[in-house]
Amino acid sequence: MPAHGTQEVDTRTLRRVIAAASIGNFVEWFDFAAYGFLATILTREFFPSGDPTVGLLKTFAVFAVAFAFRPLGGLFFGVVGDRIGRKRTLAFTILLMAGSTTLIGLLPTYASIGYWAPLLLTVIRCVQGFSAGGEYAGACAYVMEHAPRRRRAFFGSFVPVSTFSSFACAAVVAYLLEASLSSQAMIDWGWRVPFLIAAPVGLIGVYLRVSLNETPAFQALEGKHEVAHAPLLETLHSQSANILKLGAFVSVTALSFYTFTTYFATYLQVAGHLSRGTSLLVTVLALVFAAALCPLAGLFSDLVGRRATIATTCIFIILSVYPAFSLGGSGALTPSLTGVALLAIGAVLSGVVTAPLMSEVFATRTRYTASAITYNLAYTLFGGTAPLVATWLIATTGTTLSPAYYLIAMSIVAMIGGLALPETSRISLAEAGAPTGSGASSARRSFERTI
């Protein structure tokens, strides 16, 4: 018989769980991608300036502000999620995220309300970043705490599917709007459409999350009256070492993801001199390829285990990233597609194994808090800065291949940290993050006495 709190759910419920978890993640990343694709129009509407470069820098500065608030959001929602449960917390994060995204689509521009326009845009972006900080780690925990023990990576892979799909959809929507509308119509109202899409999608997500039950793992904690009273203190007391180890691996997950999804389209234009339309086509095709690859990566990780997947991922990135950048800078379509596909494989492998690791490494009592801290710090430090660091490296070294060396170096660090973790693919989540049996209860009582 399965341990209490780890019972498997039926397939129909599991599908609804995956849909509920994925749709919020889709809204989160769709917004981030749409903001980047529409940066030049947003610059004109909210940051008018005599110098277009200055205006664009202000637009991307507001983009970066959202990342600064992600760790704060992760900390807040992680603690809340470990106190009141995954379901209610995730319902609130998607409501906050979809609502703030919709507000961008309704904002008056600088021409209408002056400096209030960029100020309000900045505040809304801060709210988005704050809510996003609690989304991904919670969505992964929600799926993992429902999934069968031996198929956690496979079912968890559909959360990264929604991430890559959201970027592809945002790119397609932006392209279709620009292709079908006149320049004036795009400026007048077309740019608002991607942000307004968040309203109906977000409401569907709220309905799905509210209509589902709490996870079996959290229900078990509630039933035994073992819900953490101070999740942050307990996390820092008992999970600091695992946060550092897993954080080292998640750093390459973040770096490879943003290099692939955000920076490489620019690299194709700067180093390979491809047109904006061609680079966008290459990126969309690669994103669709990445989304399709995720379930296969999940099956692979469930088959060979987490440590073997970590090693495979890091070695693959080390061996493939230099050819990927070389091909991307060739200026030809087919080699560029091959190069971005190599980057996609590394991003998919790392992203798919990260999803179950964030639940398998940390105990149920502090899983939301610990995984949110680990994920958001790594993504803020290494993901959000990826385009900036890559651009700086090229400018400083004078070689367009320097970002490849950065990824190689981080892959080595990631492999050291990731392989320091134990194998977790076969454990029950009730046993995660702490010794089993009386040792776990003794350790917990010892911590509770210290606070």
C-alpha positions in Angstrom: 0.0 0.0 0.0 1.3 3.5 -0.7 2.3 5.6 2.2 -0.3 8.0 3.6 -0.3 11.2 1.5 1.4 9.6 -1.5 -1.6 7.7 -3.0 -1.9 7.9 -6.7 -4.7 9.8 -8.3 -6.8 8.7 -11.3 -5.7 9.7 -14.8 -8.6 12.1 -15.3 -7.7 14.1 -12.2 -4.1 14.1 -13.1 -4.8 15.6 -16.5 -6.8 18.4 -14.8 -4.0 18.9 -12.4 -1.5 19.3 -15.2 -3.8 21.7 -17.1 -4.4 23.8 -14.0 -0.7 24.0 -13.3 0.4 24.7 -16.9 -2.1 27.4 -17.7 -0.8 29.8 -15.1 2.7 29.1 -16.2 1.6 29.8 -19.7 0.2 33.2 -18.8 3.3 34.1 -16.8 5.7 33.5 -19.7 3.4 34.7 -22.4 3.5 38.1 -20.8 7.3 38.2 -20.4 7.7 37.1 -24.1 5.1 39.6 -25.4 6.7 42.4 -23.5 10.1 41.6 -25.1 8.7 41.2 -28.6 6.8 44.5 -28.4 9.6 46.5 -26.7 10.0 49.0 -29.5 6.3 49.9 -29.5 6.2 50.1 -25.7 9.2 52.4 -25.8 7.4 54.8 -28.1 4.1 54.7 -26.1 5.5 54.9 -22.6 9.0 56.2 -22.8 9.1 58.8 -25.6 12.6 60.3 -25.9 14.7 62.1 -28.4 17.1 59.2 -28.2 15.5 55.9 -29.2 18.3 53.9 -27.5 17.6 55.7 -24.2 13.9 54.9 -24.5 14.6 51.2 -25.2 16.9 51.0 -22.3 14.2 52.3 -20.0 11.7 49.8 -21.4 14.1 46.9 -20.7 14.9 48.4 -17.3 11.2 48.0 -16.4 11.4 44.4 -17.8 14.3 43.7 -15.5 12.5 45.2 -12.5 10.1 42.3 -12.6 12.9 39.9 -12.1 14.1 41.8 -9.0 10.7 41.1 -7.4 10.6 37.4 -8.2 12.7 36.3 -5.2 10.5 38.4 -2.9 7.4 36.8 -4.5 8.9 33.4 -4.2 9.7 33.9 -0.5 6.2 35.2 0.3 4.2 32.7 -1.7 6.5 29.9 -0.7 5.8 30.5 3.0 2.0 30.9 2.3 1.9 27.8 0.2 3.5 25.7 3.0 1.1 27.2 5.5 -2.3 27.2 3.8 -1.7 24.8 0.9 -0.7 24.7 -2.8 -4.2 25.0 -4.2 -5.3 28.3 -2.7 -1.9 29.9 -3.2 -1.8 29.0 -6.9 -5.3 30.3 -7.4 -4.2 33.7 -6.0 -0.9 33.8 -8.0 -2.7 33.3 -11.3 -5.4 35.8 -10.4 -2.8 38.4 -9.5 -0.7 37.7 -12.6 -3.5 37.6 -15.1 -5.1 40.7 -13.6 -1.8 42.7 -13.8 -1.1 41.6 -17.3 -4.6 42.6 -18.4 -4.0 46.1 -16.9 -1.0 46.6 -19.1 -3.3 46.2 -22.1 -5.7 48.8 -20.6 -3.1 51.4 -19.6 -3.3 54.9 -20.9 -0.1 55.9 -22.7 2.4 58.8 -22.1 0.5 61.0 -24.6 -2.7 60.6 -22.4 -1.4 60.9 -18.8 2.2 61.9 -19.0 4.7 60.5 -16.5 1.9 58.5 -14.8 2.0 56.1 -17.7 5.6 54.8 -17.2 5.1 54.9 -13.4 2.0 52.7 -13.6 3.7 50.4 -16.1 6.6 50.0 -13.6 4.3 49.3 -10.7 2.3 46.7 -12.7 5.5 45.0 -13.8 6.6 44.8 -10.2 3.3 43.1 -9.3 3.8 40.7 -12.2 7.3 39.8 -11.0 6.0 39.3 -7.5 3.2 37.0 -8.5 5.5 35.1 -10.9 7.8 34.3 -8.0 5.3 32.0 -6.5 4.0 30.4 -9.7 6.6 28.0 -11.2 7.8 26.3 -8.0 4.2 26.0 -6.8 3.0 24.6 -10.1 5.7 22.0 -10.1 5.0 21.0 -6.5 1.3 20.7 -7.3 1.9 18.3 -10.2 4.6 16.3 -8.4 2.5 15.8 -5.3 -0.2 14.2 -7.5 2.0 12.3 -10.0 2.9 8.5 -9.8 6.3 8.0 -8.2 8.0 6.4 -11.2 6.6 8.9 -13.7 7.1 12.3 -12.0 9.5 13.7 -14.6 7.1 12.7 -17.5 4.1 14.3 -16.0 6.1 17.3 -14.7 7.5 17.8 -18.2 4.2 19.3 -19.2 4.9 22.4 -17.1 8.0 23.2 -19.2 5.9 22.4 -22.3 3.7 25.3 -21.4 6.7 27.5 -20.9 8.1 26.9 -24.4 4.6 27.0 -25.9 3.9 30.4 -24.4 7.1 31.9 -26.0 6.1 30.4 -29.4 2.5 31.7 -29.1 3.7 35.2 -28.1 6.0 35.3 -31.1 3.3 34.1 -33.5 0.7 36.6 -32.1 3.2 39.5 -32.3 4.1 38.5 -35.9 0.5 38.1 -37.0 -0.4 41.5 -35.6 2.5 43.2 -37.3 1.7 41.4 -40.6 -2.0 42.1 -40.6 -2.2 45.6 -39.1 -1.0 48.9 -40.4 1.8 50.5 -38.5 -0.6 53.1 -37.1 -3.2 50.5 -36.1 -0.4 48.6 -34.3 0.6 51.7 -32.4 -3.0 52.7 -31.7 -4.4 49.5 -30.3 -2.7 46.4 -31.8 0.0 46.2 -29.2 -2.6 45.8 -26.4 -4.1 42.5 -27.8 -1.4 40.1 -26.4 -1.8 41.6 -22.9 -5.6 41.5 -23.0 -5.5 37.8 -23.9 -4.4 37.1 -20.3 -7.9 37.9 -19.0 -9.9 35.0 -20.4 -7.0 32.6 -20.1 -6.4 33.6 -16.5 -10.0 33.2 -15.6 -10.0 29.6 -17.0 -6.9 29.0 -14.9 -8.5 30.3 -11.8 -11.6 28.1 -12.4 -9.4 25.0 -12.9 -7.3 25.6 -9.8 -10.3 26.4 -7.5 -12.2 23.4 -8.7 -9.5 20.9 -7.8 -8.6 19.4 -4.4 -5.5 20.1 -2.4 -2.6 17.7 -3.0 -2.5 14.4 -1.2 0.9 15.2 0.3 -0.3 18.5 1.9 -3.6 16.9 3.0 -1.5 14.2 4.8 0.4 16.9 6.7 -2.8 18.6 7.7 -4.3 15.3 8.8 -1.3 14.7 11.1 -1.1 18.3 12.2 2.4 18.6 10.9 2.0 21.7 8.7 5.1 24.0 9.2 4.5 26.9 11.5 7.6 28.8 10.4 8.5 27.5 6.9 11.2 30.0 6.2 13.1 29.4 9.4 12.7 25.7 9.0 13.9 25.9 5.4 17.0 27.9 6.3 17.7 25.6 9.2 17.4 22.3 7.4 17.6 22.9 3.7 20.4 25.4 3.2 22.9 22.8 1.8 20.3 21.4 -0.6 19.4 24.9 -1.8 23.0 25.5 -2.7 23.5 22.2 -4.4 20.3 22.3 -6.4 20.7 26.1 -7.0 24.0 25.4 -8.7 22.3 23.1 -11.2 19.2 25.4 -11.6 21.7 28.2 -12.6 22.5 26.4 -15.8 18.8 25.7 -16.3 18.1 29.4 -16.1 21.1 30.4 -18.3 20.4 27.9 -21.0 16.7 28.7 -21.1 17.2 32.5 -21.5 20.1 32.1 -23.9 17.9 29.9 -26.1 14.5 31.7 -25.8 15.5 35.4 -25.4 19.1 36.1 -26.4 19.7 33.8 -29.4 17.2 35.5 -31.7 19.3 38.7 -31.2 22.5 36.7 -31.7 21.3 35.4 -35.1 20.8 39.0 -36.3 24.0 40.4 -34.8 26.5 37.6 -35.5 24.7 35.9 -38.4 23.2 39.0 -40.0 19.8 37.3 -40.5 16.8 39.5 -40.9 14.4 40.0 -38.0 11.7 38.0 -39.7 14.0 35.1 -40.4 15.5 35.0 -36.9 11.9 35.1 -35.5 10.9 32.1 -37.8 14.0 30.2 -36.6 13.1 30.9 -33.0 9.5 29.9 -33.3 10.4 26.6 -35.0 12.9 25.9 -32.3 10.4 26.7 -29.5 7.9 24.2 -31.0 10.6 21.6 -31.3 11.5 22.2 -27.6 7.9 21.9 -26.5 7.5 18.6 -28.3 10.8 17.3 -26.9 9.8 17.9 -23.2 7.8 14.7 -22.6 10.5 12.6 -24.2 13.0 14.2 -21.9 10.7 13.4 -19.0 10.5 9.7 -20.0 14.3 9.6 -20.3 14.8 11.1 -16.8 12.3 8.6 -15.2 14.1 5.8 -17.0 17.8 6.6 -16.1 17.3 8.6 -12.9 18.0 12.2 -11.9 21.7 12.1 -11.4 22.3 10.5 -14.9 20.0 13.1 -16.4 22.0 15.9 -14.7 25.3 14.5 -16.0 23.9 14.0 -19.5 22.5 17.5 -19.5 25.7 19.2 -18.4 28.0 17.1 -20.7 25.7 17.7 -23.7 25.7 21.5 -23.1 29.5 21.5 -22.7 29.9 19.6 -26.0 27.2 21.3 -28.0 27.2 25.0 -27.1 30.3 26.0 -29.1 29.0 24.3 -32.3 25.6 25.9 -31.6 27.0 29.4 -31.5 29.2 28.8 -34.5 26.3 27.5 -36.6 24.1 30.4 -35.3 26.6 32.9 -36.6 26.9 31.4 -40.0 24.2 33.6 -41.6 22.5 30.6 -43.3 19.1 29.3 -42.5 19.7 25.6 -42.1 22.9 25.8 -40.0 21.1 28.4 -37.8 18.2 26.0 -37.3 20.7 23.3 -36.3 22.5 25.6 -33.9 19.3 26.7 -32.1 18.1 23.1 -32.0 21.2 22.2 -30.1 20.6 24.9 -27.6 17.0 23.8 -27.3 18.0 20.2 -26.3 20.2 21.5 -23.5 17.4 23.9 -22.3 14.8 21.1 -22.4 16.9 18.5 -20.6 17.8 20.9 -17.8 14.3 22.3 -17.5 12.6 19.0 -17.4 14.8 17.4 -14.7 14.6 20.6 -12.6 10.8 20.3 -12.3 10.8 17.0 -10.3 14.1 17.8 -8.5 12.5 20.8 -6.8 10.0 18.5 -5.1 12.1 15.5 -4.6 15.0 17.3 -2.9 12.9 19.2 -0.3 10.6 17.9 2.4 6.8 18.4 2.0 6.7 20.7 5.1 8.9 23.3 3.4 8.8 22.2 -0.3 7.1 25.3 -1.6 9.3 27.7 0.3 12.6 26.0 -0.4 11.9 25.3 -4.1 10.7 28.9 -4.7 13.8 30.4 -3.1 16.1 28.1 -5.1 14.4 28.6 -8.4 13.9 32.4 -8.2 17.3 33.2 -7.0 18.9 31.2 -9.7 16.7 32.6 -12.4 17.2 36.2 -11.2 21.0 35.9 -11.0 21.7 33.8 -14.1 18.5 33.9 -16.2 17.5 37.5 -16.2 21.1 38.6 -16.7 21.8 36.2 -19.6 21.2 38.7 -22.5 23.1 41.4 -20.7 26.1 39.2 -19.8 26.3 37.7 -23.3 26.2 41.2 -24.9 28.9 42.4 -22.4 31.1 39.4 -23.1 31.0 39.9 -26.8 31.8 43.7 -26.4 34.6 43.0 -24.0 36.3 40.1 -25.7 35.6 41.0 -29.3 34.5 37.5 -30.1 30.9 36.5 -30.8 31.6 33.0 -29.3 32.3 34.3 -25.8 28.8 33.5 -24.5 29.4 29.9 -25.3 32.4 29.8 -22.9 30.2 31.3 -20.2 27.6 28.5 -20.7 30.4 25.9 -20.6 31.7 27.3 -17.3 28.3 27.3 -15.7 27.6 23.8 -16.9 30.7 22.6 -15.0 29.5 24.3 -11.8 26.0 22.9 -12.4 27.3 19.4 -12.7 29.3 19.6 -9.5 26.3 20.9 -7.6 23.8 18.6 -9.2 25.8 15.4 -8.7 26.3 16.3 -5.0 22.5 15.6 -4.6 21.3 12.0 -3.9 19.3 10.0 -6.4 15.7 10.9 -5.9 13.7 9.4 -8.8 12.4 6.5 -6.9 11.7 7.9 -3.5 8.3 8.7 -2.0 7.8 12.5 -1.6 6.9 11.8 2.0 10.6 10.7 2.4 12.1 13.7 0.5 14.5 16.2 2.1 15.0 14.5 5.5 16.0 11.2 7.1 13.2 8.6 7.2 11.6 7.0 10.2 12.1 8.3 13.7 15.1 10.3 12.7 12.9 12.6 10.7 10.5 13.1 13.6 13.4 13.6 16.0 15.0 16.2 13.7 11.7 18.0 13.3 11.1 18.1 17.1 14.7 19.4 17.5 14.1 22.2 15.1 10.8 23.2 16.6 12.4 23.4 20.0 14.9 25.9 18.6 12.1 28.3 17.6 
